[in-house]
Amino acid sequence: MVTKRDSTASVSEGKVTRRVRVVDPSDAVTGLSIVFGVIGVLVGVVAAVVVSTDFSLYLLGYCALAGLAGGSAGIVTGGMIGAILAVAKGVVPRRDIRK
């Protein structure tokens, strides 16, 4: 947990307000989706190379297909984990309310 001193706190009164950095749930979902998607692509390409019987031009197609499949699986998994973490924390980002 990252805490910072509030600049509006009155030091003479002895008050120190702690602020906690809040991560927007949509940012958590997007960030984890990207990370898991890249990992999924790498795992898919490595799996295509390991499973392939010979090295030919078809291997490039297999790697591309496996990369797409692994990447999409990683994006779905990362998004799900990001959403679970955002909901589990129960943090709702503040909205700009202007009246």
Secondary structure as UniProt FT lines:
FT   STRAND          3..5
FT   TURN            7..8
FT   TURN            11..14
FT   STRAND          18..20
FT   HELIX           25..51
FT   HELIX           58..89
//
